[in-house]
Amino acid sequence: MTQSSTYVLLLSIGYRRGGGAPIFKGTVVGTRSVDPIVQALTLTDVVVSVTVVGLILALALDVHTKTGTADPEKIAEMSG
């Protein structure tokens, strides 16, 4: 939940009222546009978050496959 609120914060910082997409080819100099950096940072953070969740789920599935449970209290010490 906190991470989603940071997305909103970042996007609101980069927003410019009346600004267009950050595509500058063929536009008049001085035309307002939104900041593409915060959009790129937000998108990168979303991708990293999904990757971390996927890694955690893969590890949990591996533990469940090897031990037969995903309950941390029932998993015996694993060695290896």
N, C-alpha and C positions, 0 to 999 in steps of 0.2 A: 504494500500500500504506500509506504514512504517513497519507494522508487517511482511509482506512478506519479506521485505529486511532484517529484523533481523534474519529470518530463514536462509537466504543465508549466512549472516555473521556468525551465530553460526555453520552452517555446514562447512563453509570454515575454521573456527578455528580448528574444530575437524578433518579435513581431513589430512591425511598423504600420501604423494606421494609413491606409491608402497605398501601401506598398504592394508591388507585384512580385511575381516569381523571380528568383535570382538568375535570370537568363538575360545576359547583357548584349547579346549579338543583335544588332539592328535597333537598339533603344537609344533614346536621346540622353545625352550626358546630363546628370542631375535628376534622373527619374528615380523615385523612391522604390526600394525593394526590401524585402525581409532579409534578415541575416542568415546566410546559408550555413554558417559554422555551427550554430546551435542546433540546427536541424540535423546536420551530419553527426554531431555528438550524441543527440538523442537516439538517432537510428542505430549508431554503433553500440550504445548502451543497451538497447533492446536486443540486438543480436547477441551480445555477450551474455545477457541475462538468460536468454533462451538456451544458449550453449551450456551455461552452468547448470540450469535445471535439467537438461538432457543428461549431463554427466552424472549428476546426483541420482537421477532415476536409473541410469545404467548400473551404477554401483549398488544401489538398493536391490535391483533385480539380480545382480550377480551374487550378493549376499544371500538373498532368498533362495536362489538356485542351489548354492553350496550348503546352506544350513537348514533349509526347509521352513524358515520363519524370517520375518522382517522385524520382529519385536526385539529391541535392543537388550531388554532384560533377559530374554531367552537365548540369545546368541552366546555360545561359549566363546572363550578366547580363541581367536583364530591365529594360527602360527603359519609362517611361510615366508 
